[in-house]
Amino acid sequence: MTTTTRFLTTQELLQIAQSLPGDPACLDLGILDGVCARVRAHYMSRDVYGSLWLKAAAMMESLVLHEPLEDKNPFYAWLVGEVFLNTNGIHMSYEPEEALAMVMRVRHKNASVRETAAQLREWSIG
C-alpha cells in the first residue's frame, strides 16, 4: 500500500509564520514557493528527496539558509519541518535544546540534508 505525501502549500507556510510570536513579516514569498517546489522535485521519475524526513530536512534547510521572514527564521524552519512531518503522520520526541542546536548546525552549514533527516528520523515516534 502506498501513501500519498501531503505537501504544505505556500499559504500554509504563511499561516505557520503568522503563528510565530510577533507575527514576523514575510520578506520574500518566492522563497516559500521555492521551498514548496524543492520537496516535490523529481529526477528520472524518482523523488529527489525520497523520504518524508528528507523532505522535511530540505524544507528546513531552505528556510534557515534563505531567511524569508524578518525575524525568527531558525524557529520557523523547525516549526515547518515538524508541521510537515506531523501532517504526514510522523510525530517526534525531542529536547527543544537539541532541536535548536540541530537547526543552528544547518544554518551554519555544519549539517547536510541527509544528516538532518537522519536526526529527524531518530526522534520520530510514529
Summary of the structure (lengths in Angstrom):
residues: 126
radius of gyration: 13.7
end to end distance: 17.3
largest distance: 42.8
contacts: 356
relative contact order: 0.17
helix: 57%
strand: 6%
